[in-house]
Amino acid sequence: MRHDFDFVKPASLREALDLISEGNPATRPLAGGTDIIAGLQQNAPRFTGIQTLVDIHNLPELKAIREAGNGISIGGAATFSEIRNHPLIREKFPLLAKAAGTIGSVQIRNRATLAGNFVNNAPCADSVPPLLVYEAEIKIQSAHGERKIPLQDFLLKPYRTQLQPNELVTEILLPRPPAGYSGDFYKLGRRRGVAVSRITLAVLAKVRNNLLEDIRISSGAVTPIGLRFPELEALARGKPVLPDHLKEIARKLGEQVLDKTGLRWSTPYKLPVTQQTFYGLLHRICIK
């Protein structure tokens, strides 16, 4: 189906914010376009009624990846190829670099943006689990000011966030994890490449003196949106790093996932796979 709309290419972030300042739902920002263009072609309800697209994908203010304080700032329009290949991200935030490399195809990674991935907030948004264990904070701007908010609070429910129609996500701020943390990211799809996620998990942990001193756990796809598991993290801290204890943590994750999702047609498959995969991640991370 052919859609007619105006296409505007602002020269600066200020101009882009002015263009969306009235919060008109018929005016939408266009970053990578890998969700919105497909949605228009499929006549998806979320994208009907669009009259104006504001192209922000190449604004210099939204492209920078730089050190900031005790961490890193990633521009909202940074693509997954840029994130995957950036030496600072690969060194200091390897779970995010790994997740970026699993998204779509090379062509999609060259266009799709980090902010667009979590603003769309599909259950299968691959960047969300690593961002959550890295305790990402996002900077949101409008023509009238700015605010910062933890990513976990920003995500409300599938395809819903706190972003208002007159706002843009301009930066993702990641504090550098303290020394001694290691982790991993896992994605399961129906095929090896160009696959929508069925299960994603991210784990970041610190082991000292054979004890699990700290752990951060997040999921995607298997839960309605990307989630942290603070109760499970609290339960796991201080436990000896032994296979039986790790198996118990993995079993508890399955219980919490079931509690958040309820019984679904895929539960008999997904739940044991999630538990076994999580146990494998814990074993690789914690038992050297």
Sequence and secondary structure as in RCSB ss.txt:
>XXXX:A:sequence
MRHDFDFVKPASLREALDLISEGNPATRPLAGGTDIIAGLQQNAPRFTGIQTLVDIHNLPELKAIREAGNGISIG
GAATFSEIRNHPLIREKFPLLAKAAGTIGSVQIRNRATLAGNFVNNAPCADSVPPLLVYEAEIKIQSAHGERKIP
LQDFLLKPYRTQLQPNELVTEILLPRPPAGYSGDFYKLGRRRGVAVSRITLAVLAKVRNNLLEDIRISSGAVTPI
GLRFPELEALARGKPVLPDHLKEIARKLGEQVLDKTGLRWSTPYKLPVTQQTFYGLLHRICIK
>XXXX:A:secstr
     EEE  SSHHHHHHHTTT  TTEEEESS TTHHHHHHTT GGGTT  EEEE TT GGGT EEEETTEEEEE
TT BHHHHHH HHHHHH HHHHHHHTTSS HHHHHH BHHHHHHHT TT TTHHHHHHTT EEEEEETTEEEEEE
HHHHEEETTEES  TT EEEEEEEE   TTEEEEEEEEESSSSS  EEEEEEEEEEEETTEEEEEEEEEESSSSS
 EE HHHHHHHTT B  HHHHHHHHHHHHHHHHHHH S TTHHHHHHHHHHHHHHHHHHHH  
